[in-house]
Amino acid sequence: MKITAIETIQLPEHPQLLWVHIFTDEGVTGLGETFPRPSSAKRIIHDVFASMLIEKNPLDKEVIFEDLFQAIHYHGYGGAEMRALSAIDIALWDIFGKVTEQPIYRLLGGESRKEIPVYNTCVGHGAYKDREMFLENPGDLAESLLNEGIKAMKIWPFDELSVPTRGQSITTEALRKGRAVIHEIRERVGDDIDIALEGHACWNLPSAIKIAQSLEEYNLMWLEDMVKADHPKALSQLRKATTTPICGSERLFTRFQYLSLIEHQAVDIVMPDITWTGGFTETKRIADLASVHQLPIAPHNCGGPIMNLANAHLCINIPNLFISEVVRAFYHTYFENIVTQPIQVKNGFMQIPEGVGLGAELKPNVLKRNDIEKERSERGIGGDHWAAGDPWKDNLGDRF
């Protein structure tokens, strides 16, 4: 079996999503996804990875991963490069599942559970105004989630409060406003729902400590990315300053960056993103690394329907799963319009994917749309190995 072509796909109504189709000479295809900033990831796929993938056996997915990672490591591998690699890796695992006639979670090692506990990230989309609700009517939002059987939620009421000072300090009034959102939820539903606080790295360390300590009475599920995870020692200082668990961070790439986070004892809960940090191949390694240090995994899962499927396969398998993110504003609105078998969430649990590989495809009517944007590579512009040729051959620097 050989890879014959790679295709990227975008839809105008979902401009931040990028799907990747890998084609083979035996007719088996694989599907992957990443987000956001798809134009940059797309260029990596077609201008860098395509020439290294065409004619390769897609079942050699680990050596392919290592070759692609080595290629992007040459000039620094974060961001678009890893998002592109993640989408490719997911698609290769999809092919592997179809060839072996097994679901991906079985190939990862089998079932650790029959269903996946979830929390809702309160993003707004379509008729679901969850972001507006957590700021304006957080008690109503909590009740709405509980009515669907969802018993955990993630909100970020402090983000906008960081703007006046760029997160360098927080006033007593701002602290009161942020606390009021969480207080209303506890007043309305008590401890029936768990609350995670997302910080989006908006704050410096002293402000993050002040926020964390002011919220301890509410027994939060975790504090996430209150400060940037690039400096694990600072994050470990936050962890030591509060009784609330610290979670991080989807912003990191590969097991190497997570190793530093874990070794500095900076987190209680590890949060990788399968479409950012290296697909199944690398995220499984990160989960195993966390397990060695007796830490649970709570994967970041805020993308599209193919990411949701990939994440579900991972979560069914890894023994040290804590909980998975979902976005009801997405799966209740558009997922079923895009893929053949979207994952179902019932009574606060995501269900096991059915079928081989990922268990779903992009719907035929989606692929036939006139406004779909496709780009296809059947050969690449570079060499077939990262070290082949002169990397400076096309350098324009000496012209200026």
VOPAGU-2260 file (C-alpha; in pm, 1 decimal, decimal comma):
REM VOPAGU-2260
SITE   aa  ch    i         X         Y         Z
SITE  MET   A    0       0,0       0,0       0,0
SITE  LYS   A    1     124,9     346,9     -91,5
SITE  ILE   A    2       6,8     702,2     -33,1
SITE  THR   A    3     -91,6     857,0    -367,3
SITE  ALA   A    4    -233,0    1198,0    -275,4
SITE  ILE   A    5    -306,8    1438,3       8,4
SITE  GLU   A    6    -601,2    1674,3       1,2
SITE  THR   A    7    -696,6    1959,5     233,5
SITE  ILE   A    8   -1058,8    2068,2     266,7
SITE  GLN   A    9   -1224,0    2382,0     403,4
SITE  LEU   A   10   -1580,2    2511,0     424,6
SITE  PRO   A   11   -1663,3    2883,1     426,0
SITE  GLU   A   12   -1894,3    2862,5     728,4
SITE  HIS   A   13   -1618,6    2698,2     935,7
SITE  PRO   A   14   -1314,0    2903,2     833,6
SITE  GLN   A   15   -1097,9    2790,6    1126,8
SITE  LEU   A   16   -1128,5    2417,0    1055,2
SITE  LEU   A   17    -901,2    2221,3     821,7
SITE  TRP   A   18    -966,5    1862,5     719,1
SITE  VAL   A   19    -704,0    1639,8     562,5
SITE  HIS   A   20    -773,9    1344,6     331,7
SITE  ILE   A   21    -497,7    1094,5     258,6
SITE  PHE   A   22    -549,6     867,5     -44,6
SITE  THR   A   23    -383,5     532,5    -119,1
SITE  ASP   A   24    -335,4     310,7    -423,3
SITE  GLU   A   25    -567,0      49,6    -268,9
SITE  GLY   A   26    -859,6     290,0    -234,6
SITE  VAL   A   27    -838,6     320,1     143,3
SITE  THR   A   28    -853,4     680,2     265,9
SITE  GLY   A   29    -783,0     848,1     597,0
SITE  LEU   A   30    -932,3    1160,9     748,2
SITE  GLY   A   31    -773,9    1410,0     988,2
SITE  GLU   A   32    -846,0    1755,4    1127,0
SITE  THR   A   33    -679,4    2051,9    1287,2
SITE  PHE   A   34    -760,0    2410,3    1379,8
SITE  PRO   A   35    -724,1    2713,7    1389,2
SITE  ARG   A   36    -533,1    2931,0    1134,2
SITE  PRO   A   37    -576,0    2666,4     865,3
SITE  SER   A   38    -393,8    2850,0     586,4
SITE  SER   A   39     -58,9    2814,9     762,2
SITE  ALA   A   40    -106,8    2445,6     843,0
SITE  LYS   A   41    -222,4    2386,4     485,8
SITE  ARG   A   42     100,6    2525,3     344,4
SITE  ILE   A   43     307,0    2296,7     568,3
SITE  ILE   A   44     106,2    1997,0     446,9
SITE  HIS   A   45     139,6    2072,8      76,5
SITE  ASP   A   46     478,9    2244,4      60,1
SITE  VAL   A   47     670,8    2041,7     319,6
SITE  PHE   A   48     498,3    1715,0     407,1
SITE  ALA   A   49     351,6    1604,8      72,0
SITE  SER   A   50     684,7    1515,1     -87,1
SITE  MET   A   51     776,5    1313,7     221,0
SITE  LEU   A   52     445,9    1123,3     223,2
SITE  ILE   A   53     377,3    1035,8    -140,9
SITE  GLU   A   54     476,1     674,0    -217,1
SITE  LYS   A   55     518,7     591,4     153,9
SITE  ASN   A   56     332,6     304,4     316,7
SITE  PRO   A   57      68,6     471,6     540,3
SITE  LEU   A   58      89,2     182,9     786,2
SITE  ASP   A   59     444,6     290,2     874,8
SITE  LYS   A   60     288,4     568,7    1076,5
SITE  GLU   A   61     546,4     589,5    1355,5
SITE  VAL   A   62     846,5     626,8    1126,1
SITE  ILE   A   63     645,2     875,9     919,7
SITE  PHE   A   64     577,0    1071,8    1236,8
SITE  GLU   A   65     945,3    1076,3    1327,8
SITE  ASP   A   66    1052,1    1185,8     977,2
SITE  LEU   A   67     795,9    1466,2     962,9
SITE  PHE   A   68     880,2    1580,2    1313,9
SITE  GLN   A   69    1250,3    1583,0    1232,2
SITE  ALA   A   70    1178,0    1793,6     923,8
SITE  ILE   A   71     988,8    2063,1    1113,3
SITE  HIS   A   72    1222,2    2050,8    1412,2
SITE  TYR   A   73    1499,4    2189,2    1191,8
SITE  HIS   A   74    1354,7    2541,4    1210,8
SITE  GLY   A   75    1141,7    2508,0    1526,1
SITE  TYR   A   76     835,9    2288,3    1541,5
SITE  GLY   A   77     559,8    2472,4    1731,8
SITE  GLY   A   78     234,5    2609,0    1597,0
SITE  ALA   A   79     130,4    2541,5    1237,6
SITE  GLU   A   80     388,6    2269,2    1187,2
SITE  MET   A   81     258,1    2056,8    1474,1
SITE  ARG   A   82    -104,6    2122,3    1383,8
SITE  ALA   A   83     -31,4    1996,3    1031,6
SITE  LEU   A   84     152,2    1691,7    1165,0
SITE  SER   A   85    -136,6    1618,1    1402,4
SITE  ALA   A   86    -390,8    1613,2    1120,2
SITE  ILE   A   87    -168,9    1384,4     912,7
SITE  ASP   A   88    -117,8    1146,0    1203,7
SITE  ILE   A   89    -491,2    1120,4    1274,8
SITE  ALA   A   90    -555,3    1038,9     908,3
SITE  LEU   A   91    -285,0     768,1     909,5
SITE  TRP   A   92    -442,9     603,2    1214,6
SITE  ASP   A   93    -779,4     616,9    1036,0
SITE  ILE   A   94    -624,0     422,9     746,6
SITE  PHE   A   95    -465,5     176,5     990,7
SITE  GLY   A   96    -804,9     110,3    1148,5
SITE  LYS   A   97    -974,0      55,4     813,3
SITE  VAL   A   98    -703,0    -182,4     689,7
SITE  THR   A   99    -713,4    -388,9    1010,9
SITE  GLU   A  100   -1094,0    -353,7    1036,6
SITE  GLN   A  101   -1066,6    -223,3    1391,4
SITE  PRO   A  102   -1170,3      98,4    1566,7
SITE  ILE   A  103    -873,2     314,7    1658,0
SITE  TYR   A  104    -929,5     281,6    2032,3
SITE  ARG   A  105    -882,5     -93,9    1994,5
SITE  LEU   A  106    -549,8     -40,2    1815,3
SITE  LEU   A  107    -438,0     198,4    2089,8
SITE  GLY   A  108    -481,6     -83,0    2341,7
SITE  GLY   A  109    -854,4    -134,2    2386,6
SITE  GLU   A  110   -1128,8      -6,8    2613,1
SITE  SER   A  111   -1055,0     136,6    2954,7
SITE  ARG   A  112   -1420,0     243,9    2990,3
SITE  LYS   A  113   -1755,8     208,6    2820,4
SITE  GLU   A  114   -1832,4     582,2    2806,9
SITE  ILE   A  115   -1648,0     908,3    2859,3
SITE  PRO   A  116   -1730,9    1161,8    3133,4
SITE  VAL   A  117   -1748,5    1513,6    2990,9
SITE  TYR   A  118   -1767,7    1877,7    3086,0
SITE  ASN   A  119   -1911,2    2151,3    2866,9
SITE  THR   A  120   -1695,6    2440,6    2756,0
SITE  CYS   A  121   -1936,8    2731,2    2740,9
SITE  VAL   A  122   -1872,0    2857,8    2388,1
SITE  GLY   A  123   -2156,5    3013,8    2192,5
SITE  HIS   A  124   -2261,4    2898,1    1845,7
SITE  GLY   A  125   -2591,9    2915,9    1662,5
SITE  ALA   A  126   -2887,0    2899,0    1898,2
SITE  TYR   A  127   -2661,2    2814,7    2191,4
SITE  LYS   A  128   -2552,2    3133,0    2367,6
SITE  ASP   A  129   -2350,6    2965,1    2640,8
SITE  ARG   A  130   -2076,5    3230,4    2649,6
SITE  GLU   A  131   -2329,2    3511,4    2688,0
SITE  MET   A  132   -2516,0    3310,8    2949,0
SITE  PHE   A  133   -2218,5    3245,8    3175,8
SITE  LEU   A  134   -2154,5    3619,3    3189,8
SITE  GLU   A  135   -2515,8    3733,8    3219,9
SITE  ASN   A  136   -2719,2    3440,9    3356,3
SITE  PRO   A  137   -2473,1    3182,0    3489,3
SITE  GLY   A  138   -2727,0    3016,3    3715,4
SITE  ASP   A  139   -2964,5    2955,5    3423,9
SITE  LEU   A  140   -2677,0    2813,4    3221,2
SITE  ALA   A  141   -2581,7    2570,6    3500,3
SITE  GLU   A  142   -2940,6    2450,6    3526,0
SITE  SER   A  143   -2961,4    2408,4    3149,3
SITE  LEU   A  144   -2650,8    2188,4    3148,2
SITE  LEU   A  145   -2774,4    1979,8    3440,8
SITE  ASN   A  146   -3101,3    1924,3    3254,6
SITE  GLU   A  147   -2895,4    1758,8    2979,0
SITE  GLY   A  148   -2713,2    1543,0    3233,3
SITE  ILE   A  149   -2389,4    1742,3    3209,7
SITE  LYS   A  150   -2241,7    1785,1    3554,7
SITE  ALA   A  151   -1934,0    1995,8    3484,1
SITE  MET   A  152   -1874,2    2324,5    3300,9
SITE  LYS   A  153   -1583,8    2550,8    3205,0
SITE  ILE   A  154   -1608,7    2930,2    3202,1
SITE  TRP   A  155   -1372,1    3230,0    3185,3
SITE  PRO   A  156   -1532,2    3529,6    3362,6
SITE  PHE   A  157   -1196,6    3686,9    3449,0
SITE  ASP   A  158   -1063,0    3720,7    3092,2
SITE  GLU   A  159   -1221,4    4056,3    3007,4
SITE  LEU   A  160   -1125,9    4186,7    3350,9
SITE  SER   A  161    -758,8    4147,5    3258,0
SITE  VAL   A  162    -779,3    4392,6    2965,8
SITE  PRO   A  163    -740,7    4727,0    3152,5
SITE  THR   A  164    -413,0    4620,4    3316,0
SITE  ARG   A  165    -300,7    4361,9    3057,3
SITE  GLY   A  166    -322,2    4112,6    3339,2
SITE  GLN   A  167     -51,5    4280,1    3545,4
SITE  SER   A  168    -284,4    4344,4    3839,6
SITE  ILE   A  169    -644,8    4292,8    3943,3
SITE  THR   A  170    -852,6    4539,1    4142,6
SITE  THR   A  171   -1085,2    4447,0    4426,0
SITE  GLU   A  172   -1381,2    4547,1    4209,7
SITE  ALA   A  173   -1266,8    4327,5    3920,8
SITE  LEU   A  174   -1213,7    4038,5    4159,1
SITE  ARG   A  175   -1567,7    4086,9    4289,6
SITE  LYS   A  176   -1714,0    4082,0    3936,6
SITE  GLY   A  177   -1535,3    3760,1    3843,5
SITE  ARG   A  178   -1628,0    3589,1    4169,9
SITE  ALA   A  179   -1990,9    3691,3    4129,4
SITE  VAL   A  180   -2032,9    3463,3    3825,7
SITE  ILE   A  181   -1911,1    3159,5    4015,7
SITE  HIS   A  182   -2101,3    3259,7    4328,6
SITE  GLU   A  183   -2430,0    3271,9    4136,8
SITE  ILE   A  184   -2376,8    2921,0    4002,7
SITE  ARG   A  185   -2310,9    2786,6    4350,9
SITE  GLU   A  186   -2612,1    2975,8    4489,0
SITE  ARG   A  187   -2839,0    2830,6    4221,2
SITE  VAL   A  188   -2728,4    2467,1    4196,3
SITE  GLY   A  189   -2490,3    2420,0    4486,2
SITE  ASP   A  190   -2230,1    2149,9    4431,3
SITE  ASP   A  191   -2441,3    1964,5    4174,6
SITE  ILE   A  192   -2215,2    2093,5    3897,2
SITE  ASP   A  193   -1835,3    2110,5    3889,3
SITE  ILE   A  194   -1680,8    2436,3    3767,3
SITE  ALA   A  195   -1349,1    2470,7    3586,4
SITE  LEU   A  196   -1202,4    2818,5    3547,1
SITE  GLU   A  197   -1019,7    2890,6    3219,6
SITE  GLY   A  198    -763,5    3168,3    3243,2
SITE  HIS   A  199    -636,7    3179,8    2880,9
SITE  ALA   A  200    -298,4    3286,5    3026,1
SITE  CYS   A  201    -430,4    3639,7    3075,9
SITE  TRP   A  202    -261,0    3702,6    3410,7
SITE  ASN   A  203      80,1    3740,7    3566,4
SITE  LEU   A  204     174,4    3524,5    3862,6
SITE  PRO   A  205      79,9    3757,5    4153,3
SITE  SER   A  206    -263,3    3827,8    4001,4
SITE  ALA   A  207    -323,9    3460,0    3929,6
SITE  ILE   A  208    -241,9    3372,9    4290,5
SITE  LYS   A  209    -479,6    3641,6    4413,9
SITE  ILE   A  210    -761,8    3508,3    4193,8
SITE  ALA   A  211    -691,3    3147,2    4286,5
SITE  GLN   A  212    -694,2    3210,0    4660,3
SITE  SER   A  213   -1012,0    3417,7    4639,5
SITE  LEU   A  214   -1196,0    3126,5    4474,0
SITE  GLU   A  215   -1091,5    2842,8    4702,6
SITE  GLU   A  216   -1421,3    2847,3    4894,0
SITE  TYR   A  217   -1604,9    2743,7    4574,7
SITE  ASN   A  218   -1416,8    2412,7    4541,4
SITE  LEU   A  219   -1343,6    2449,6    4170,6
SITE  MET   A  220   -1264,1    2144,8    3955,9
SITE  TRP   A  221    -945,6    2316,8    3838,4
SITE  LEU   A  222    -774,2    2639,4    3737,4
SITE  GLU   A  223    -653,3    2623,5    3377,4
SITE  ASP   A  224    -380,0    2833,1    3213,5
SITE  MET   A  225    -399,2    3116,6    3461,3
SITE  VAL   A  226     -42,2    3201,3    3361,0
SITE  LYS   A  227     158,8    3103,1    3054,7
SITE  ALA   A  228     283,0    2744,9    3071,2
SITE  ASP   A  229     613,2    2832,8    2900,0
SITE  HIS   A  230     775,8    2879,8    3240,7
SITE  PRO   A  231     685,7    2570,2    3443,9
SITE  LYS   A  232     853,3    2701,3    3758,9
SITE  ALA   A  233     614,0    2997,7    3770,4
SITE  LEU   A  234     320,8    2764,0    3723,3
SITE  SER   A  235     449,3    2544,9    4003,3
SITE  GLN   A  236     453,7    2851,8    4230,4
SITE  LEU   A  237      85,0    2903,8    4154,3
SITE  ARG   A  238      14,9    2538,5    4231,9
SITE  LYS   A  239     187,7    2568,7    4569,7
SITE  ALA   A  240      -9,9    2884,7    4652,1
SITE  THR   A  241    -359,0    2736,5    4618,8
SITE  THR   A  242    -558,8    2431,2    4719,6
SITE  THR   A  243    -738,6    2425,5    4382,8
SITE  PRO   A  244    -596,5    2176,5    4127,4
SITE  ILE   A  245    -395,1    2326,9    3842,2
SITE  CYS   A  246    -457,6    2210,3    3485,1
SITE  GLY   A  247    -238,6    2268,8    3179,2
SITE  SER   A  248    -180,6    2310,2    2899,6
SITE  GLU   A  249    -314,3    2266,6    2547,5
SITE  ARG   A  250     -64,6    2535,3    2443,9
SITE  LEU   A  251     227,0    2292,8    2471,7
SITE  PHE   A  252     356,9    2069,7    2193,4
SITE  THR   A  253     489,1    1712,7    2217,9
SITE  ARG   A  254     596,2    1500,5    2513,0
SITE  PHE   A  255     915,9    1700,0    2545,9
SITE  GLN   A  256     737,4    2016,5    2658,8
SITE  TYR   A  257     497,2    1820,4    2880,1
SITE  LEU   A  258     792,0    1645,4    3042,3
SITE  SER   A  259     923,8    1979,8    3163,5
SITE  LEU   A  260     580,6    2075,0    3296,9
SITE  ILE   A  261     545,7    1747,8    3485,5
SITE  GLU   A  262     900,9    1737,7    3620,4
SITE  HIS   A  263     855,0    2085,5    3768,7
SITE  GLN   A  264     542,8    1958,7    3949,2
SITE  ALA   A  265     355,4    2244,3    3785,3
SITE  VAL   A  266      20,3    2072,2    3725,4
SITE  ASP   A  267    -223,2    1831,2    3884,1
SITE  ILE   A  268    -402,5    1757,2    3556,8
SITE  VAL   A  269    -243,4    1731,6    3210,7
SITE  MET   A  270    -433,9    1875,3    2911,3
SITE  PRO   A  271    -300,8    1789,3    2562,2
SITE  ASP   A  272    -486,0    1862,0    2238,2
SITE  ILE   A  273    -480,4    1574,3    1988,8
SITE  THR   A  274    -501,7    1810,1    1688,4
SITE  TRP   A  275    -215,8    2031,1    1810,1
SITE  THR   A  276      40,0    1819,2    1989,9
SITE  GLY   A  277      94,4    1532,1    1746,3
SITE  GLY   A  278    -220,6    1329,2    1682,2
SITE  PHE   A  279    -272,4     984,2    1831,6
SITE  THR   A  280      96,3     893,7    1819,9
SITE  GLU   A  281     221,0    1176,6    2040,5
SITE  THR   A  282     -86,2    1230,3    2259,6
SITE  LYS   A  283     -81,8     865,5    2364,3
SITE  ARG   A  284     282,9     912,1    2464,3
SITE  ILE   A  285     189,7    1217,4    2670,0
SITE  ALA   A  286     -84,0    1022,1    2845,8
SITE  ASP   A  287     163,8     745,3    2926,1
SITE  LEU   A  288     413,2    1002,4    3052,8
SITE  ALA   A  289     149,6    1152,6    3282,3
SITE  SER   A  290      60,2     805,3    3405,5
SITE  VAL   A  291     420,2     742,0    3511,4
SITE  HIS   A  292     389,5    1047,3    3737,0
SITE  GLN   A  293      45,0     942,6    3865,7
SITE  LEU   A  294    -130,7    1229,8    3690,0
SITE  PRO   A  295    -465,0    1223,4    3506,1
SITE  ILE   A  296    -540,6    1346,0    3155,0
SITE  ALA   A  297    -821,5    1588,3    3062,0
SITE  PRO   A  298    -786,4    1638,5    2684,6
SITE  HIS   A  299    -859,4    1970,4    2519,0
SITE  ASN   A  300   -1138,8    1914,1    2265,1
SITE  CYS   A  301   -1274,0    2239,1    2126,4
SITE  GLY   A  302   -1254,7    2176,0    1751,1
SITE  GLY   A  303   -1470,8    2016,4    1484,8
SITE  PRO   A  304   -1643,2    1679,1    1439,5
SITE  ILE   A  305   -1335,5    1482,1    1330,3
SITE  MET   A  306   -1138,3    1608,5    1629,1
SITE  ASN   A  307   -1429,9    1507,4    1850,0
SITE  LEU   A  308   -1414,3    1154,4    1707,7
SITE  ALA   A  309   -1037,2    1128,3    1742,7
SITE  ASN   A  310   -1055,4    1256,2    2099,6
SITE  ALA   A  311   -1323,2     999,0    2184,1
SITE  HIS   A  312   -1105,4     710,7    2063,7
SITE  LEU   A  313    -817,8     838,3    2276,2
SITE  CYS   A  314   -1037,5     882,8    2584,0
SITE  ILE   A  315   -1190,3     535,4    2557,3
SITE  ASN   A  316    -840,1     391,5    2567,7
SITE  ILE   A  317    -621,1     584,3    2811,8
SITE  PRO   A  318    -649,8     444,4    3167,2
SITE  ASN   A  319    -563,8     775,2    3335,7
SITE  LEU   A  320    -848,7     980,0    3188,3
SITE  PHE   A  321   -1007,5    1231,3    3425,4
SITE  ILE   A  322   -1268,6    1392,6    3201,8
SITE  SER   A  323   -1302,5    1517,2    2842,8
SITE  GLU   A  324   -1401,6    1854,9    2710,0
SITE  VAL   A  325   -1703,0    1885,7    2477,4
SITE  VAL   A  326   -1886,9    2185,7    2332,4
SITE  ARG   A  327   -2262,4    2134,9    2314,7
SITE  ALA   A  328   -2294,0    2448,6    2101,1
SITE  PHE   A  329   -2103,9    2251,9    1834,9
SITE  TYR   A  330   -2232,8    1895,7    1862,9
SITE  HIS   A  331   -2594,7    2009,5    1894,6
SITE  THR   A  332   -2573,8    2236,0    1588,8
SITE  TYR   A  333   -2343,0    2147,1    1300,8
SITE  PHE   A  334   -2152,3    1822,1    1362,5
SITE  GLU   A  335   -2428,4    1607,1    1213,1
SITE  ASN   A  336   -2428,2    1822,7     900,6
SITE  ILE   A  337   -2059,5    1748,3     835,2
SITE  VAL   A  338   -1987,9    1384,7     923,9
SITE  THR   A  339   -2171,8    1058,0     874,5
SITE  GLN   A  340   -2162,0     939,9    1236,1
SITE  PRO   A  341   -2099,0    1217,0    1490,2
SITE  ILE   A  342   -2029,4    1115,1    1848,3
SITE  GLN   A  343   -2333,2    1123,6    2076,0
SITE  VAL   A  344   -2331,7    1275,9    2425,0
SITE  LYS   A  345   -2592,5    1122,1    2657,0
SITE  ASN   A  346   -2652,6    1204,3    3023,1
SITE  GLY   A  347   -2313,5    1365,6    3064,3
SITE  PHE   A  348   -2114,4    1094,5    2887,6
SITE  MET   A  349   -1968,5    1074,6    2537,1
SITE  GLN   A  350   -2039,3     740,0    2376,3
SITE  ILE   A  351   -1798,9     490,4    2218,1
SITE  PRO   A  352   -1738,4     553,6    1846,4
SITE  GLU   A  353   -1876,2     280,1    1621,9
SITE  GLY   A  354   -1714,4     141,3    1308,8
SITE  VAL   A  355   -1356,2      90,3    1191,4
SITE  GLY   A  356   -1088,8     359,7    1196,8
SITE  LEU   A  357   -1239,4     683,3    1318,9
SITE  GLY   A  358   -1583,7     548,2    1236,7
SITE  ALA   A  359   -1703,8     838,3    1022,9
SITE  GLU   A  360   -1644,7    1023,0     697,6
SITE  LEU   A  361   -1723,0    1365,9     564,1
SITE  LYS   A  362   -2070,6    1343,9     414,6
SITE  PRO   A  363   -2085,4    1302,3      34,0
SITE  ASN   A  364   -2301,3    1613,2      -3,8
SITE  VAL   A  365   -2036,7    1814,0     180,2
SITE  LEU   A  366   -1764,0    1697,8     -56,8
SITE  LYS   A  367   -1980,9    1786,1    -359,4
SITE  ARG   A  368   -2052,9    2144,0    -254,6
SITE  ASN   A  369   -1964,9    2415,4    -504,2
SITE  ASP   A  370   -1819,3    2640,4    -235,8
SITE  ILE   A  371   -1587,3    2381,9     -84,8
SITE  GLU   A  372   -1217,5    2472,1     -98,2
SITE  LYS   A  373    -987,9    2183,1    -184,3
SITE  GLU   A  374    -617,3    2163,7    -253,8
SITE  ARG   A  375    -459,2    1839,9    -367,3
SITE  SER   A  376     -96,5    1727,8    -377,8
SITE  GLU   A  377       9,5    1423,6    -572,2
SITE  ARG   A  378     373,6    1513,4    -546,5
SITE  GLY   A  379     560,5    1767,4    -335,6
SITE  ILE   A  380     797,8    2049,2    -409,6
SITE  GLY   A  381    1076,9    1926,8    -182,3
SITE  GLY   A  382    1283,6    1611,4    -134,4
SITE  ASP   A  383    1160,3    1282,1       3,8
SITE  HIS   A  384    1352,7    1319,0     328,9
SITE  TRP   A  385    1404,4    1613,0     560,6
SITE  ALA   A  386    1782,1    1604,7     512,4
SITE  ALA   A  387    1773,4    1573,0     133,4
SITE  GLY   A  388    1907,9    1857,6     -77,3
SITE  ASP   A  389    2033,1    2203,8       8,9
SITE  PRO   A  390    1799,7    2382,2     256,5
SITE  TRP   A  391    1937,6    2718,8     139,9
SITE  LYS   A  392    1897,0    2656,1    -230,9
SITE  ASP   A  393    1594,3    2885,8    -264,8
SITE  ASN   A  394    1699,9    3139,3      -3,1
SITE  LEU   A  395    1637,9    3495,9    -120,4
SITE  GLY   A  396    1827,2    3665,4     158,0
SITE  ASP   A  397    2136,2    3738,8     -50,2
SITE  ARG   A  398    1930,7    3944,3    -294,7
SITE  PHE   A  399    1860,2    4221,8     -47,4
